[in-house]
Amino acid sequence: MDLKEKLISSFLAFENNVDLDHPVHEVRSEAIKNFENKGFPSKKEEAWKYTSLNSLQKVDFSIFPKEESTLEYKDVKKYFLHEIDTYKIVFVDGVYSSYLSETTHDGVDVCLMSSAFSKPMFRQVIEVYFNKVASKDESLTTLNTAFSKEGAYIYIPKNKMPKKPIQILHLATGNEAALMLQPRNLIVAEDNAEVQIIERHQSLTDNEVFTNSVTEIFAGKDAIVDYYKVQNDAPTASLVDNTYISQKDSSVVRVHTFSFGGKLIRNNLNFYQNGERIDSTLKGVTILGDKQHVDHHTLVHHRQPNCESHQDYKGIFGDSSTGVFNGKIIVDKIAQKTDAFQQNNNILLSDRATINSKPQLEIFADDVKCSHGCTIGQLDEDALFYLRSRGIPKKEATALLMYAFANNVLESVRIPELKSRINKIIANKLGVRVGFDL
């Protein structure tokens, strides 16, 4: 039995353990039919031309954890942003950990998706927002929808802001020989609300872990959402991260993606601008080595006039690693006065490393300012020589140039403690010590 067949047969067992009368039941049933028809994406599809999931489909993944795992805080402390006080929503092998979490209903709701499914007070919000922006055509998104049961539910009412940032942490212990996880997050920021969220997927094992995640974000009028994704996983962990964002008038949503570790990472980041004077920001830093593979697929759909979008992705690729960037901007005919910027810059540190970059513009309006660019090259040898001539060893000089290369992405991180943590991860990735903050 291959993975697709196993998932379809497992869906029946899953349905027997959930509320069949809940309105999401019909959504799940339709989603599994869509997945059964489409199956896993293949390299025959243009959007998956450079990323193959064939090896993952050959692994005998457990679809549900057989036993509940417990962890001590000291064992996982380093994966938290513990330098500041935050709300925490923590899952261990797909199961909520109340011991490691800190949730709240004090003016805002920071809790579980299962709570939102089961409690009448949340059902109206779920019926309005759940699966309303996520793709019905992307097969892995429909697979997640079919099995959607647990994840983070964050609801920020009008004119509210949580007292502190929110961390979402998914941990895999390795109790299973191979485990597939399908977390689902729903974030709603109503009009004039504001929230900062940090998300991380972390495997604690050398066993295979495959996470197929879906996050839906809704930003109301004048809302501000800052979302940070930290991807620094184990060499046996694979992640397909699907994020769908709907914005209303004058809202600001900024997503930063830091991809440093993992066997295979595919980020599908989709913005839909459903109002005027919207600002969408997509930024990322990727640093890879060994045979790691990271694929960034972005979409910004400008549907109304007088909006902006800014994309800036930096990639540093060493050894036999592979990077993919496919950035698409769509400007509808009605979306006059659009200002859309897209840039993808890459450095290859090895002649065995590969980068495939494909910026795309589909513009149907005539009064717009849209630009895109892509560069692929090596480190500046003259700059490296200059630093070494000032007594800086080659390894540290190389690291300094890489920091400078990534700086305009790093400097836009709005949580100082997170920025410092990212700097330390980069230094560790580059094998150097740095005595400064960018």
ZAMARKOL-747237 format. One record per residue (C-alpha): residue number from 1; residue in one letter; x, y, z. Coordinates in steps of 0.05 Angstrom, whole numbers, plus 5000, padded with zeros to 4 digits. Example, Ala and Ser with C-alpha at 12.3 -4.5 7.8 and 13.67 -1.06 7.14 Angstrom:
# residues 2
REC   i aa   px   py   pz
REC   1  A 5246 4910 5156
REC   2  S 5273 4979 5143
END
This chain:
# residues 438
REC   i aa   px   py   pz
REC   1  M 5000 5000 5000
REC   2  D 5030 5066 4979
REC   3  L 5023 5130 5020
REC   4  K 4963 5156 4980
REC   5  E 4924 5092 4990
REC   6  K 4942 5090 5064
REC   7  L 4918 5162 5074
REC   8  I 4851 5149 5040
REC   9  S 4839 5085 5080
REC  10  S 4860 5121 5144
REC  11  F 4809 5176 5131
REC  12  L 4752 5129 5147
REC  13  A 4782 5114 5216
REC  14  F 4793 5188 5227
REC  15  E 4721 5205 5211
REC  16  N 4696 5154 5262
REC  17  N 4731 5194 5317
REC  18  V 4705 5264 5300
REC  19  D 4637 5298 5303
REC  20  L 4600 5277 5240
REC  21  D 4546 5329 5252
REC  22  H 4595 5387 5251
REC  23  P 4591 5430 5188
REC  24  V 4665 5418 5175
REC  25  H 4649 5344 5163
REC  26  E 4623 5360 5093
REC  27  V 4685 5402 5079
REC  28  R 4730 5344 5100
REC  29  S 4692 5293 5058
REC  30  E 4696 5337 4996
REC  31  A 4771 5349 5009
REC  32  I 4789 5276 5013
REC  33  K 4753 5264 4947
REC  34  N 4794 5320 4915
REC  35  F 4858 5289 4942
REC  36  E 4838 5221 4917
REC  37  N 4827 5249 4847
REC  38  K 4891 5290 4845
REC  39  G 4940 5250 4888
REC  40  F 5008 5277 4907
REC  41  P 5036 5331 4861
REC  42  S 5090 5308 4813
REC  43  K 5146 5340 4772
REC  44  K 5100 5336 4712
REC  45  E 5064 5396 4741
REC  46  E 5097 5463 4725
REC  47  A 5091 5486 4797
REC  48  W 5128 5424 4821
REC  49  K 5178 5419 4765
REC  50  Y 5239 5424 4810
REC  51  T 5213 5389 4873
REC  52  S 5198 5315 4878
REC  53  L 5158 5281 4934
REC  54  N 5170 5211 4906
REC  55  S 5218 5190 4961
REC  56  L 5169 5211 5015
REC  57  Q 5113 5170 4984
REC  58  K 5155 5107 4992
REC  59  V 5161 5116 5068
REC  60  D 5113 5077 5112
REC  61  F 5090 5137 5154
REC  62  S 5045 5129 5215
REC  63  I 4985 5174 5202
REC  64  F 4965 5178 5275
REC  65  P 5013 5173 5335
REC  66  K 5002 5108 5371
REC  67  E 5018 5135 5440
REC  68  E 5018 5203 5473
REC  69  S 5087 5232 5484
REC  70  T 5109 5276 5541
REC  71  L 5169 5322 5543
REC  72  E 5202 5363 5597
REC  73  Y 5210 5437 5586
REC  74  K 5286 5431 5597
REC  75  D 5289 5383 5538
REC  76  V 5259 5432 5488
REC  77  K 5274 5500 5520
REC  78  K 5324 5519 5466
REC  79  Y 5269 5516 5413
REC  80  F 5227 5569 5449
REC  81  L 5240 5643 5444
REC  82  H 5249 5644 5520
REC  83  E 5285 5712 5522
REC  84  I 5216 5745 5524
REC  85  D 5149 5728 5553
REC  86  T 5101 5699 5502
REC  87  Y 5038 5659 5495
REC  88  K 5054 5588 5472
REC  89  I 5014 5536 5434
REC  90  V 5054 5472 5434
REC  91  F 5040 5405 5400
REC  92  V 5079 5341 5411
REC  93  D 5070 5290 5355
REC  94  G 5008 5327 5334
REC  95  V 4977 5326 5403
REC  96  Y 4967 5390 5445
REC  97  S 5014 5395 5505
REC  98  S 4980 5435 5561
REC  99  Y 5043 5428 5603
REC 100  L 5086 5465 5553
REC 101  S 5033 5515 5530
REC 102  E 5006 5580 5556
REC 103  T 4941 5601 5524
REC 104  T 4891 5656 5539
REC 105  H 4819 5680 5530
REC 106  D 4833 5747 5563
REC 107  G 4803 5794 5510
REC 108  V 4834 5752 5454
REC 109  D 4831 5678 5439
REC 110  V 4896 5640 5435
REC 111  C 4877 5567 5439
REC 112  L 4865 5503 5399
REC 113  M 4832 5488 5333
REC 114  S 4796 5430 5366
REC 115  S 4766 5478 5417
REC 116  A 4742 5522 5360
REC 117  F 4711 5462 5326
REC 118  S 4675 5437 5389
REC 119  K 4652 5499 5427
REC 120  P 4589 5535 5404
REC 121  M 4620 5603 5421
REC 122  F 4673 5593 5366
REC 123  R 4630 5557 5314
REC 124  Q 4606 5621 5281
REC 125  V 4677 5644 5269
REC 126  I 4697 5575 5243
REC 127  E 4639 5574 5194
REC 128  V 4657 5643 5168
REC 129  Y 4731 5633 5161
REC 130  F 4752 5559 5159
REC 131  N 4775 5536 5091
REC 132  K 4751 5601 5059
REC 133  V 4818 5624 5031
REC 134  A 4856 5557 5027
REC 135  S 4861 5528 4958
REC 136  K 4810 5475 4937
REC 137  D 4856 5454 4879
REC 138  E 4923 5445 4914
REC 139  S 4924 5370 4930
REC 140  L 4965 5374 4994
REC 141  T 4922 5430 5021
REC 142  T 4859 5388 5009
REC 143  L 4894 5330 5043
REC 144  N 4906 5373 5104
REC 145  T 4834 5398 5102
REC 146  A 4809 5326 5102
REC 147  F 4849 5310 5165
REC 148  S 4843 5378 5198
REC 149  K 4830 5368 5272
REC 150  E 4884 5403 5312
REC 151  G 4927 5464 5308
REC 152  A 4929 5536 5332
REC 153  Y 4867 5579 5334
REC 154  I 4881 5653 5344
REC 155  Y 4825 5704 5344
REC 156  I 4839 5778 5356
REC 157  P 4775 5820 5361
REC 158  K 4768 5891 5335
REC 159  N 4816 5942 5364
REC 160  K 4853 5890 5406
REC 161  M 4925 5867 5411
REC 162  P 4951 5809 5453
REC 163  K 4993 5829 5512
REC 164  K 5052 5791 5484
REC 165  P 5074 5754 5420
REC 166  I 5049 5684 5406
REC 167  Q 5092 5623 5392
REC 168  I 5066 5562 5355
REC 169  L 5112 5502 5363
REC 170  H 5103 5433 5332
REC 171  L 5150 5380 5361
REC 172  A 5162 5309 5336
REC 173  T 5193 5261 5386
REC 174  G 5210 5201 5342
REC 175  N 5167 5151 5381
REC 176  E 5143 5129 5313
REC 177  A 5192 5100 5262
REC 178  A 5163 5150 5213
REC 179  L 5108 5200 5227
REC 180  M 5064 5245 5183
REC 181  L 5034 5307 5216
REC 182  Q 4979 5352 5188
REC 183  P 4971 5413 5233
REC 184  R 4920 5467 5215
REC 185  N 4925 5539 5239
REC 186  L 4871 5592 5234
REC 187  I 4889 5665 5251
REC 188  V 4836 5720 5249
REC 189  A 4854 5793 5263
REC 190  E 4791 5834 5260
REC 191  D 4789 5909 5241
REC 192  N 4845 5950 5273
REC 193  A 4873 5889 5310
REC 194  E 4947 5873 5315
REC 195  V 4986 5809 5329
REC 196  Q 5057 5780 5325
REC 197  I 5065 5705 5314
REC 198  I 5126 5660 5311
REC 199  E 5118 5589 5283
REC 200  R 5167 5532 5285
REC 201  H 5166 5458 5266
REC 202  Q 5220 5418 5302
REC 203  S 5238 5344 5299
REC 204  L 5275 5316 5359
REC 205  T 5293 5251 5325
REC 206  D 5332 5220 5268
REC 207  N 5269 5184 5246
REC 208  E 5231 5208 5184
REC 209  V 5180 5263 5197
REC 210  F 5135 5292 5142
REC 211  T 5093 5353 5161
REC 212  N 5039 5378 5115
REC 213  S 5016 5444 5146
REC 214  V 4962 5493 5127
REC 215  T 4954 5563 5157
REC 216  E 4897 5611 5140
REC 217  I 4905 5684 5159
REC 218  F 4850 5736 5155
REC 219  A 4868 5810 5165
REC 220  G 4810 5858 5173
REC 221  K 4810 5932 5157
REC 222  D 4871 5968 5186
REC 223  A 4895 5904 5218
REC 224  I 4970 5889 5226
REC 225  V 4997 5818 5226
REC 226  D 5070 5800 5233
REC 227  Y 5083 5726 5220
REC 228  Y 5152 5694 5227
REC 229  K 5169 5623 5204
REC 230  V 5233 5592 5233
REC 231  Q 5252 5530 5193
REC 232  N 5315 5498 5223
REC 233  D 5296 5425 5227
REC 234  A 5333 5359 5230
REC 235  P 5363 5327 5166
REC 236  T 5308 5274 5165
REC 237  A 5249 5323 5170
REC 238  S 5208 5346 5110
REC 239  L 5158 5403 5110
REC 240  V 5105 5426 5061
REC 241  D 5080 5492 5089
REC 242  N 5017 5521 5056
REC 243  T 4998 5592 5078
REC 244  Y 4938 5630 5052
REC 245  I 4926 5703 5070
REC 246  S 4865 5746 5057
REC 247  Q 4871 5822 5069
REC 248  K 4819 5877 5073
REC 249  D 4827 5952 5064
REC 250  S 4889 5986 5094
REC 251  S 4913 5922 5127
REC 252  V 4987 5905 5134
REC 253  V 5012 5833 5134
REC 254  R 5086 5816 5136
REC 255  V 5112 5745 5131
REC 256  H 5185 5728 5143
REC 257  T 5210 5658 5126
REC 258  F 5278 5634 5152
REC 259  S 5297 5568 5121
REC 260  F 5361 5538 5149
REC 261  G 5349 5464 5161
REC 262  G 5310 5403 5141
REC 263  K 5313 5350 5086
REC 264  L 5260 5381 5041
REC 265  I 5220 5445 5051
REC 266  R 5166 5471 5005
REC 267  N 5135 5538 5023
REC 268  N 5071 5558 4987
REC 269  L 5056 5629 5008
REC 270  N 4994 5661 4978
REC 271  F 4968 5733 4989
REC 272  Y 4900 5756 4965
REC 273  Q 4887 5831 4968
REC 274  N 4813 5842 4976
REC 275  G 4811 5917 4988
REC 276  E 4847 5983 4975
REC 277  R 4911 6012 5006
REC 278  I 4935 5943 5027
REC 279  D 5009 5929 5043
REC 280  S 5036 5858 5035
REC 281  T 5108 5839 5052
REC 282  L 5141 5773 5037
REC 283  K 5214 5765 5058
REC 284  G 5259 5705 5067
REC 285  V 5330 5682 5081
REC 286  T 5353 5612 5060
REC 287  I 5420 5582 5079
REC 288  L 5430 5510 5058
REC 289  G 5485 5457 5056
REC 290  D 5493 5383 5045
REC 291  K 5436 5357 5000
REC 292  Q 5382 5401 5030
REC 293  H 5325 5426 4985
REC 294  V 5282 5488 4995
REC 295  D 5228 5511 4947
REC 296  H 5194 5579 4957
REC 297  H 5130 5589 4917
REC 298  T 5097 5657 4927
REC 299  L 5034 5689 4899
REC 300  V 5009 5760 4908
REC 301  H 4942 5773 4875
REC 302  H 4926 5847 4870
REC 303  R 4850 5850 4863
REC 304  Q 4837 5923 4881
REC 305  P 4871 5991 4865
REC 306  N 4922 6030 4906
REC 307  C 4958 5971 4939
REC 308  E 5030 5951 4950
REC 309  S 5069 5886 4954
REC 310  H 5142 5876 4970
REC 311  Q 5179 5810 4960
REC 312  D 5253 5801 4978
REC 313  Y 5284 5732 4982
REC 314  K 5358 5718 4995
REC 315  G 5390 5650 4985
REC 316  I 5458 5622 5002
REC 317  F 5471 5551 4976
REC 318  G 5531 5507 4991
REC 319  D 5552 5435 4980
REC 320  S 5500 5398 4937
REC 321  S 5440 5437 4962
REC 322  T 5383 5460 4917
REC 323  G 5341 5522 4919
REC 324  V 5278 5541 4882
REC 325  F 5243 5608 4878
REC 326  N 5179 5617 4839
REC 327  G 5147 5685 4852
REC 328  K 5082 5704 4818
REC 329  I 5048 5771 4818
REC 330  I 4978 5779 4787
REC 331  V 4949 5849 4777
REC 332  D 4876 5850 4757
REC 333  K 4849 5901 4708
REC 334  I 4814 5939 4764
REC 335  A 4878 5943 4806
REC 336  Q 4905 6009 4780
REC 337  K 4960 6046 4818
REC 338  T 4989 5980 4842
REC 339  D 5061 5982 4867
REC 340  A 5091 5912 4865
REC 341  F 5164 5895 4877
REC 342  Q 5198 5827 4874
REC 343  Q 5271 5810 4883
REC 344  N 5308 5744 4889
REC 345  N 5383 5745 4901
REC 346  N 5425 5682 4908
REC 347  I 5497 5663 4924
REC 348  L 5526 5595 4904
REC 349  L 5584 5573 4949
REC 350  S 5595 5508 4911
REC 351  D 5596 5487 4838
REC 352  R 5551 5429 4859
REC 353  A 5496 5475 4888
REC 354  T 5436 5492 4845
REC 355  I 5385 5549 4844
REC 356  N 5324 5552 4799
REC 357  S 5291 5621 4799
REC 358  K 5229 5640 4761
REC 359  P 5196 5708 4773
REC 360  Q 5128 5716 4740
REC 361  L 5085 5778 4726
REC 362  E 5014 5776 4700
REC 363  I 4992 5849 4692
REC 364  F 4924 5867 4665
REC 365  A 4923 5940 4689
REC 366  D 4959 5996 4652
REC 367  D 4973 6046 4708
REC 368  V 5019 6006 4753
REC 369  K 5091 6004 4778
REC 370  C 5115 5932 4778
REC 371  S 5186 5905 4778
REC 372  H 5222 5840 4788
REC 373  G 5294 5818 4789
REC 374  C 5337 5758 4800
REC 375  T 5412 5749 4811
REC 376  I 5455 5687 4818
REC 377  G 5529 5691 4831
REC 378  Q 5587 5680 4878
REC 379  L 5616 5720 4935
REC 380  D 5652 5784 4915
REC 381  E 5726 5764 4914
REC 382  D 5749 5837 4919
REC 383  A 5708 5848 4981
REC 384  L 5734 5783 5011
REC 385  F 5805 5803 4995
REC 386  Y 5795 5871 5028
REC 387  L 5768 5840 5093
REC 388  R 5825 5790 5095
REC 389  S 5876 5845 5083
REC 390  R 5849 5877 5147
REC 391  G 5867 5815 5187
REC 392  I 5800 5780 5186
REC 393  P 5806 5704 5175
REC 394  K 5774 5677 5111
REC 395  K 5718 5640 5147
REC 396  E 5697 5701 5187
REC 397  A 5705 5747 5127
REC 398  T 5660 5701 5086
REC 399  A 5609 5702 5142
REC 400  L 5610 5778 5145
REC 401  L 5595 5783 5071
REC 402  M 5537 5734 5078
REC 403  Y 5509 5774 5136
REC 404  A 5513 5837 5095
REC 405  F 5479 5801 5037
REC 406  A 5420 5781 5082
REC 407  N 5417 5844 5123
REC 408  N 5359 5881 5090
REC 409  V 5314 5821 5106
REC 410  L 5340 5813 5177
REC 411  E 5334 5886 5195
REC 412  S 5259 5885 5182
REC 413  V 5246 5834 5239
REC 414  R 5206 5873 5290
REC 415  I 5218 5828 5351
REC 416  P 5290 5844 5375
REC 417  E 5296 5778 5413
REC 418  L 5276 5739 5351
REC 419  K 5325 5778 5309
REC 420  S 5381 5761 5357
REC 421  R 5361 5688 5356
REC 422  I 5361 5687 5280
REC 423  N 5431 5718 5280
REC 424  K 5455 5662 5325
REC 425  I 5425 5609 5281
REC 426  I 5458 5639 5220
REC 427  A 5525 5643 5256
REC 428  N 5519 5570 5276
REC 429  K 5499 5551 5205
REC 430  L 5561 5587 5179
REC 431  G 5606 5558 5234
REC 432  V 5629 5625 5262
REC 433  R 5621 5668 5323
REC 434  V 5596 5739 5315
REC 435  G 5602 5794 5365
REC 436  F 5551 5842 5335
REC 437  D 5477 5848 5320
REC 438  L 5452 5868 5252
END
